[in-house]
Amino acid sequence: MGAWAYILYVVAGIIAANGIPHFLKGITGEKHMTPFGESSSAVSNVLWGVLNFVVAIVILHYLAINNHHVIRESILFGVGALVISLILADAWSKKKA
């Protein structure tokens, strides 16, 4: 497996983690920023969150073919998710201040 695959695991983690706040804001009826607008509707956020989940799953499925290094790749996925989560937490906490 090449270095590109490891990068894709991190990207899948970033995309999956990014879907969480959109999905949660959407299912709780709150507006939140999406690529479609600064104050997108709850429905738009649910759809954007689900699309993020689907893209992450497609990437993971693609990478899982003939892969026997599940632990290492799971860690990379988690690193991507953690990094984007910390970046988003910092950015949103500054925006509210």
N, C-alpha and C positions, 0 to 999 in steps of 0.2 A: 504494500500500500504506500503510495507516494505522499509527499508532504501536503499536496492539495487536499487529500482526504482528511487529514488532521485539521486543516483550516476549515473545511466544510463542517466538521463536527462542532467546532467553535461557533461557526455561523448559525448552525441549526439551534444551538443553545441560545444564542442572542435572539433569534427570531421567535423561538418558543417563549422565552421570558418576556419579550416585548408584547406578546399576545395576551399575557395574563392581566395587566392593568386595563387594557381595552375591554377585554371580556368582562372583568369584574365591574368596571364602571358601567358598562352597557346593561348587565343583568340587574344592577341596582338602580337603573333608570337615570343615571347621571350623564351629562354631556362631558366630552373629553376631546382633546385634539387628535385628529387623524390626518393622513395625507389628503383627505377630502375637504378639510376645513379646520379652522381654529377651534370652533365649538361644535363638533359633530354630534349628531343625535345619539341616543342610547342604542338604537337599532344599528346605526352605522358602526358603532364601537363593537357591538357583538359580532357583526359580520367581519370587521377588520381583525378582531381577536381570533376568530375561528379560522380565517384565512392564514394568519400567522401560524396557528397550530398545524394546519394542513401542510403548509410549505415545509415546516420543520419535520413533520412525519415523512413526507416524500423524500426529503434529503436523507433522513436516517434510514429509510427503507432502501434507497439506492446504495448507501454506503454499507448496509448490512449484508449485502450479497457477498458470499465467500469471505466473511470477516470472522476471525477467531480471536480478536483482541478486544472483547467487549468491555473489560474493566478500564483499559487505557482510554478508549473512545468515550466511555461514559464520563470519565473524569474530564475530558476535553469539553464535552457537552456541558457539564456542570460549570466549568470555568467560564465558558461563554455566557451562560445564564447568570452567573454571579457578577461578572464584569458589567454587563448591561444593566443588571438590577441596581448595582451601586451607582452607576452613572445616572440612571433615571431617578433614583432616590435623592441624590445630590441636586440634580437639576430641578426637580419638582419642589423640593424643600426651599430652594432659593427663590423660586417663582412665587411661593405663597408668602414669603417674608415681606 
